[in-house]
């Protein structure tokens, strides 16, 4: 197996031989074998062990074992204790998901602090099969059937081509010692039920199950890539990226026979879960919106608009701008420049009579009842009426800022229309140039 492992690394991950690596070690068979293989190839490996405090004394004995092993083999080791059960309760998730989140978050912290290049984990071919079957029982899109990725960012799983049987044989041949987790024998968890009750029957039906499964994964991965390429091309036709949101053309989307599939693919990374509600949004009235944990999806006439919740939350408060301020960068970028005479106007700049301004200026979102005196027009106009006449979408309205005086008089609908009450004249000798920058 050592030779086969060396060939696999050389062909697929040659950069590992020159990298600083962090290996996740539990003390179990798989991680001990991976550590041994890496040491045999003289890779630069440090170890990271998590004590999740889930098995009382057994968890502490696992930690003690890997620390002693690291001392014998002269590998640097990092250890940490987690209150996994409390974390799971606080985050309303399963113990397995809690442990996974804690583990990988800590690994990435170690990478950042100690400048590791890659994280190695000991997932193998049987793990891949079990994950596939778990996704099959739960219901999954194609992504759930393409297997555990060998490389995902800075995480690499170099044992994925190897079976549990090969790993066990290698351990016995090299007289390696490891810790057995008694919970792995229990059928309390879904993965263990599949491992001990389902997979043995499948291997009995097909002794070459893992080889067949590997070929199937390859076909599925190739199909997934082809679909990804198709989606990428189609997304250019129907999705427009604006400064603050994504805009999806509903009419063009519905021309596709599998419009729901396309919509799922476009939005899956934005954490939406109630997909029937998402699909119903296509035919809903304007103004209806749905929220995920990170985004809001809004129906407005013939479009769906997607925007970040954090961005919307951060834009609720009024921002004060003191006199003689020269620039601001958040939530939008504005520059303030005193000029001696009026200069060339542009859509992104206005010139105002500074003596008419009451400080501090206020940058805020529009409110019902707001009005202004538009340049080039007689009389005053409600901001809401201006939005309607200019055919602003709901998202355009939400993402438009008003620059006002301390008395809440509108100076500028930023990047759109200035209020003529504050307009600098040609005779102005001390005007203020205000510029919006995207």
Helices and strands as residue ranges (DSSP letters): H 2-12, G 14-18, E 20-24, H 29-40, E 44-51, H 57-73, E 77-81, H 84-90, H 95-114, E 118-120, H 125-138, G 142-145, E 151-152, E 155-156, H 164-173, G 182-185, H 190-193, I 194-198, H 199-205, H 209-238, E 239-241, E 246-249, H 250-254, H 259-267, G 268-270, H 275-280, G 281-283, E 289-291, E 295-300, E 303-308, H 309-314, E 319-321, E 327-328, E 333-339, E 349-353, G 354-356, E 361-365, E 371-372, E 381-382, H 383-389, H 394-398, E 401-404, E 410-413, E 417-418, G 420-422, E 431-437
